[in-house]
């Protein structure tokens, strides 16, 4: 399959009449699959109403079919066609955080979306991305667009068009290069179908930010283990993993170095994922840092790129620092835990 490639500058020539946008949107209308940028990560988009189109997403990614997809829209008016009702909490969140890195779970309207999008659930996950290229593409296609991250299932999510091409060239109809993404981790998913909103996946909008506008927000307990049938994208299966096994280490620099030394004495090449503050504190075969501990937003922004970069090395095992679970740190640790298959060692 030929994978078309378009370059569209965000906030410059990204409107629905842009020739590249028009051409790409026609593929969506024809039930083909297109990768496009959002403010979080690159998405792999298809017509959310078409079984045939959505099946191409699962085929390209190698994604389990019981893992529901997020539907992307370009304006609030599109919601009326897709959902049964808009609860007050959802209305509050939409007003504050849309467009933005927040996905909201609604009761779906029957008979509109492909059942493959919702994995047979009676709910649907919807968001409005805060990226002019994404909004223009959805507007030009005049369709709700189902779009998980544009990567092979299980690998780190893509934050550049080059990441997408490396994973999916020849498997999808096209890639829109709109530059590097901003947030770096996926959207927060919050379920608004119950009395108290529940975070099903932490992401670019934090628990603290949600509670500022709505009051108490719960966190789904299954996030800790990734067990049970997934109610939201990213709740099940190993995700975001580099090729070498990843182990999270919660302890002092000296303790972490002692574990590195043990593995090196066994003849293994060790990679270390650290931060700007500690990048000169470790001795290992391959040391990469992703932002600063004093600004976890920088860690989120660089996390997937760094995880992918380890695949360019020949390390046998990767160790990673852990992070506080406040603010965006909750999303960072969620992704790292999934990438590590929940392998975490603590200093005694």
N, C-alpha and C positions, 0 to 999 in steps of 0.2 A: 504494500500500500504506500502511495506517495503521501508524505506528510508536508502539507503546505506551511509556509512560514511568513508571518506578517509582523512588521515593526510598527507599533502605534505608541506615540508619546502620551503618557498620562497628562491630563490638563492642558494639552496643546492642540492636538487634532483629533481628540477622541470624542466624536459625537456620532449619532446613528447614521449620518450621511457620509461619514468618512469611507472612502473606497475600500480600504482594508477591512473595516468593520462590516460593511455591506456584504463583501465577498464571504467573510467568515460566517456571518449570520445565515447566509443561504445554506451552508453546510448543516447548520443546526435545524433549519426548516426541512432539510432533506433527511433528517434522522441520522446524521453523522455526528461524530464526537470531536470537539474542539477544546484545546487547553487555553486558558486565559488567566490573566493576572487578577488578583484581588489584593486588598490591603493586608491580608493575613498570609496566605500561601497561594500558589497557582492552583486553579481548579480545573477539573476535567468535565466539561459540560456537555449535556445532551438534553433533548426535548423531554421534559418530565412527564409528558402525557403519553409518550410512546413506549410500549414494551420493547420494540425492536431497538430503539435508540438507547434506552437504558441498559439493555443487555450488552450493548457494545462497550459501555463503561466497565461493567463487571469483567468482560472478556479482556479488555486492554489492560486492566489493572491486575487481573487474577484475584479479584476481591470476592470474599464469601458472600453469597446472595442473601444471607440473613442479617446483613449489616446495612441498616437503612441509610439513605442519602439525604443530604440537605438540598432543599429547593431554593434557588436564588431568584429574587424578583427585583424589579427596578423602581417600583412605586407601590405605595400602600393600597392603591385601588385594586391591584391584582389579588390582594388577600381575599376579597369577597368571593371570588370564584373558587378558592382553594380550601377555605376553612369554614366550619360550622358557626363559630362565634369567636369574638375577641375578648378574652377575660380582662378585667380592669388592670391586673398586674401587667399583662402583655401590652396593653395600651400605654401604660406608664413607661415601660421599657422601650417600646417603639419610639415614643416621643423623645426620650432622652438619648438613646443609643443607635437609632437607625437614621441614616445608613451607618453601619459600623460592624465591629467584630462580635456581634451577638446574634445567636440563632435561638429562635423561640419555638417551643413545641406547642402546637395547637391540635384540637380535634379536627380531623380532616373531613372534607366534604366528599361523600362517596361518589364514585364513578367519574372523577375528574382526572386524577393522577394515575400513572401506572402503579399497579400494586407492587412492582419491583422496587419502586422508590421508597415505599413505606415498609417493606419487608413484611407485609401482611398485618401491620399494626393499624389501630384505628386513629392514630395520630400522625402528624407530619411536622418535620423540622423545616423552618423557613427563615431566611435572612435576606437583608438588603445590603450588599457589599458597599463599602466606602471607597470606591475606586472608579474613576470616570470611564476607563476602558471597559470594565466589567458591566457597568450600568448601560453604556452605549450599546454593547453587544446584546444584552438582554432586551433592550428597547428595540433594537433593529430586528431581532428575531421575533419579537412580539409573542414570546412564549415563556412560561416558567422553566427555568433551567436547573436540572438536577446536576450537582457538581461536587463530588468528593475531591480530595487532593489529587493532583495530576502526577502520580508516581506509581510504580509497581507496588502492589499491596505489601505492607510490612516494612518497606524501606523508608528512610527519612523523607518527610514531605518536601516538595520543591519550593524554593524561594526565588529562583531565577528561571528564565526560559531554558537556559542551558541544562539545568537539572532535569527539566521535562524531556528535552530532546534525548538526553542520555538514557532515560528510562523507557521512553515510549515512541521514539522515532520508528516509523514503519508500522506502528500499531494503531495510530489515530490519524484523522484527516487533516489536522492542522494545529499550529501553535501560534498564539499571538504573544509577541514579546513586548510587554509593557514596562520593562525594567524590573529592578529588584523590588520585592515586596517590603512592607514597612514593619508590621507587627512581628512577623516571623513565626508565630504559632497560630494554630487555627482558632476559630471563633469559640467563645463560650457558648455552651448549649444549656438553656434553662427551660425546664418544663413548667408551663403555666396552666396546666389542665387540672391541677389540684389546688386546694385552698392556700397552701404556702408554696411559693415557687421553689423548685428544686434544681440545683445545678447538676446536670448529667455529665458535662465535660467542662473543666476549667479552661479558660482561654484568654483572649485579648481584653475582655471586660472582666474585671475582678469581682469577687464576692462582695468586697467592701463597697465598690462602686454601685452594685445592684442594691445593696441594703441602704445606701444613702437616699435612694429615691423610692424604695418600696417597703422598708422595714425588713423583718427577718427573712432570710433566704437559707434554705437547707442545702446540704451537699449529699448526694446519693451515696450511701455507704458502700455500694458495690464498686465504687471507684478505686477503693483500696486494693481489691483483689482481681477486678476485671471479670467477675463471675456472673453467670446468668445470661438470659437472652438479652441482647443489646436493645435498649430503648432509644439509643442515640448513636450516631457515628462515633467511633473511637472508644466504645465502652468494652469491647471484647477483642481478643486476639492480640498477638505481639505486633506492635507498630513501631515505626520510626527507627528500626534497628540498623546499625552498620553491619558490615559483613562479619567482623570479628566479634566474639562474645563481649558483652559490656557488663561490668559490675559496678554498682554504686558503693561509695565508701563514705561513711559518716564518722569522721574522727580528725585528729590532729595531723598536721603536715608530716611530722616525724613518723607517726603510725602508718600513714599512707605510703611513705617512702619505704618503710620496712616491708610492706606487702609487695611493692614494686620489686624490691631487691630479691625477695623470695622467688618470684616468678622468673626473674632474670637468671638467678642461680640454677633454675630448672631448665635453662636454655631457651626460654620464651622471649620474644620481642614484645615489649609493653608499650602501649599508648596511654597517655594521660590527658584527660579532658579537665582543664582547670580554668582559672580566671586570671584577669590581668594582674591582680594582686599577688597571685601565687605562681605565675608562669616561670619564675626563676628559682622556685623553691624545690623543684623535683628534678631527679635524674632518671630519664627513661629514653627508649629509642625514638619515640615520637610524641612530642608535647604540643598540644593545641589549646588555645584559650578562647573562650566565647564571652567576651564582654567583661563587665566589672561587677563584683559583689555589691558595690555601693549603688548600683543602678541595674536592677534585675531586668529592666526593659532591654538593655543592651545584650544580656544573656539570651533572652527570648529571641531577639532579632537574629542572632548568629548561630543559635543552637543547631538547626538542621543542616546548615552549611558546614559546620564543624564536624558533625556526625558523618556527613557524606565524605568529607575530606579524609577521614581515617581510611576509607576504602581505597585511597590512592597510595596508602602506605602498605607495608608488609607485616604489620603487627599481628600477633597471635591472640592478644587479649587487650581490652581497653578498660581502664579504671576511670571513674569520674567522681569529682566532688559532688556533694549534695548541697541543697539550697533551702533557705527558710521558706515555709509554705504560706507566707502571707502575700497578699497582692498577686502579681503575676507569677510569683514563685510557686504558687499552687499548680499553675499550668506547666511550668518548667519541670517540676518534679513528677507530675502526671506523665509527661512525655518521656522523661528519663526512666521512670519505673517501667513503662511499657517497653521501651527500647531494651531494657535490661532483663525483661521477663521477670521483674520483681526480685532480682538478685541484689540484695543490699546487706552489707556488712557494717556493723557498728563497733567502734573501739570500746573495749571493756574498761 
